[in-house]
């Protein structure tokens, strides 16, 4: 189980490139949280671990556990950030591996992915995310091949439709 | 209006934040007007929606486009809806529409969700759109949506499963499709259960009770084989996800025992053994490029299985036969040892894409935690797990260090010994750059400290004090944590360790709160006299000794807690300090003490209005009075008296000046009486009450001390709250009156949570001169409504007392009530009945 609360793709300049919320937050909480997360992640140096402990009391009322982890991995100019609540089930190492799995999938899909691919094709990035992580923040599919296969079929459908339209 | 690409490019290339802002605002306004225009369709409309999504990523307002996303996905959804349908002329619209809805409507406008209920119930039967539809249902679902669509979802799962078993023998390809549908449906089902656990029977009832088991058997053999072509581990991942959600339902809500039975029958019974075998298979599987992560086959599935099994073995221990218990234990052992740990020091962490961390420890980590969490597993297995965990510490990857430290805090208790090298490693971790690792390693160190068979306390305390002495003001929180922990575990209260207490105060004093200083005083007061003597010696040595370097002196002088404590100690232990020969002769020492008091006074009397100054001066004047009883030198005593006079005349802080006056009165008493009054404090027991510290005596040896507690507790005023009697709110309506009773209705002004609901507070007031006994009310409402009647807060009312009762009326129509009352007034039973009509409906 991963139990991700959100996933943010972040450029090293602090710009959000892709963001999805899995957990339930109000708009205000989302605002504070994403701002804090961006600041935290950008201020880390390479010697530190990829796990940041974060106290939720400043963000939200006491309805959820206060312990929160922000986990990130940097790939070239892009940070992949995931948030989890502190619980018995959260496995930090597994989350870092799932982030890596997602990046590998993107890499395969775009062919040596770079930040620009994600900026200009954010929908595609979202579609892959939708096939990789389920709506409750868990991993939906551990086979890259299967994800790519499904996405490709959908892409073909979309394109063939476009062609049909023109022909009609 | 340009394409999506040019919009993104313009935003990206904007030279200043202001220009970027302008571009975004302009585009946002354009999108808003264009979307309103119904003639814009097809490709152009999709471009606008895409731009809208880009606005969402930028963190801009997008609420104006929510309805347009819904419109996009609902266009022509009435078209073909069969399992074999693969898109249609509206696929493009739907794909984008669902993405938009998933993003824009998450946690937003709940009312709009009812608009998509129908579309979802149709679209889940369309092959590729179904995936998106189910994801949409999963992310957006609220209680209503969950209830409306739950049976559809259960149907879909059953149907897809049927199609696999019937058709698949001929067409191997469809199994992949059905697998895809089942995977998404199960994960959506997990989300629905999170919203409303009462939906559990839909998936586990008698008809489809063995559904989950059937899915497993259809796709997987328990030896880890995939039975159908095109099937992946995805389905099993979502099965486990669903199973864990079922368990979570139990934790979140008071469970019906029937649900418990369903879980046992449908999940625990059939699946436990299969999960274990599958895990076993994965742990030893031949490398498979599709699932491998650094030599481990599908760690995601392995960890999920471990987590599900962990819950089963913790919660349903007695429902599992002993054979299975044994196999599970063996499996855990195997999984933990499956890949011998290489020399972890060579594993570096690097952010670069090419340099992937070469080792996957996630499964090992999960196994170790599982072993530690199942309390009844034997200790030998646990200590084995901790041994492996300790090896994580030497990894150069800080993430490994972090998880190891985090888990070790729970694991230390199972260790019999810890070798020198590892201990050094743990102690060194407090100097890591990463604050999380630091904090976690301190936690571990305190665990070790409490477990004295593992390591020498003094060695560890030495290291801790060393760490504290080097800590910077950025680490305030950590320092405070350390100090609190040191106090809480009572480790410093022996003669040998009291010197560490002096040091701890010295290095942490800057960061302590006043309450914590009070706490230290209580501890000093309560520890045995040998320990306190050695503490005082250390303290006075630091204060007055000429051997202490100048820098250190300056260091103490800026340390508030240190100053307060030394003032307090001089007061309490004055006689001891003066009598003890270690500090030079009595005369000199008295002089030094009085000088010190004057110095403190000079530092703080100006600012006596501030909290800190008042705090220390408060202790100072008490100490002055106390010390005066031990000093023989007349002129010094006079100096002390002057100090009290000075404060009694000052008006900055009234409490202090009153207290000084009282002390002055006592000051003129004969020495013998004075000594009794100002004797050392008795043992205290600290009580935490309303967040303020109040002290109460546990033994009182002298009558005079009662008087002292009065005098000295001025800083700690204990406020008791009187229970407020019920009052009738101002805007209540009187609905009934007779000779004995007045009755009021008060309708809460807050909007009721549901429509067609009224919350009414009823107040009964006794206006007779006698007590009313046994008050009972019977309430009826109109046929279209139901009422829930709360308890009367008190059925006995003294004259002019008020009782409360709560009515909750549900339903529709005009609001009216008929109340029948029974009570005894003056011991005469009385029955009253009356109707009341409200001027509004619900």
Interface residues (C-beta under 8 A of the other chain):
Chain A: X1 X2 X16 X17 X18 X19 X20 X21 X22 X24 X25 X26 X27 X30 X31 X34 X45 X46 X47 X48 X49 X50 X51 X52 X53 X73 X74 X75 X76 X88 X89 X91 X92 X93 X94 X96 X97 X98 X100 X101 X103 X107 X119 X120 X122 X123 X126 X127 X130 X131 X134 X135 X136 X138 X139 X140 X141 X142 X143 X144 X145 X146 X150 X153 X154 X157 X158 X161 X162 X164 X165
Chain B: X5 X8 X12 X42 X50 X53 X54 X56 X57 X58 X59 X86 X87 X89 X91 X92 X95 X96 X99 X102 X103 X106 X107 X108 X128 X131 X132 X135 X136 X137 X138 X139 X176 X180 X183 X184 X187 X188 X190 X191 X194 X232 X233 X234 X237 X238 X240 X241 X244 X245 X290 X291 X293 X298 X299 X300 X301 X303 X304 X307 X349 X350 X351 X352 X353 X356 X360 X361 X362 X365 X366 X369 X373 X398 X399 X400 X401 X402 X403 X433 X434 X435 X436 X437 X439
